[in-house]
Amino acid sequence: MLAISPFLSFAIGLSYSFIVEDPWAALIMWYLFPIGFIIGLIMLLVGIFKKKEIENIM
């Protein structure tokens, strides 16, 4: 989450800014970082709790 989300939001933000030719468009990375972080956190928590459920069944 912390390693991938900032890099991905930075890369997408700068790419989008380059495509639309507006330097202020790079600020989209401020919206993409929290979204990517929350999605990563949810995936991590689901993986942790699902693993515990599988261990309890066996």
Secondary structure in CASP SS format (residue, H / E / C, confidence):
PFRMAT SS
TARGET T0000
AUTHOR 0000-0000-0000
METHOD secondary structure of the structure
MODEL  1
M C 1.00
L C 1.00
A C 1.00
I H 1.00
S H 1.00
P H 1.00
F H 1.00
L H 1.00
S H 1.00
F H 1.00
A H 1.00
I H 1.00
G H 1.00
L H 1.00
S H 1.00
Y H 1.00
S H 1.00
F H 1.00
I H 1.00
V H 1.00
E C 1.00
D C 1.00
P H 1.00
W H 1.00
A H 1.00
A H 1.00
L H 1.00
I H 1.00
M H 1.00
W H 1.00
Y H 1.00
L H 1.00
F H 1.00
P H 1.00
I H 1.00
G H 1.00
F H 1.00
I H 1.00
I H 1.00
G H 1.00
L H 1.00
I H 1.00
M H 1.00
L H 1.00
L H 1.00
V H 1.00
G H 1.00
I H 1.00
F H 1.00
K H 1.00
K H 1.00
K H 1.00
E H 1.00
I H 1.00
E H 1.00
N H 1.00
I H 1.00
M C 1.00
END
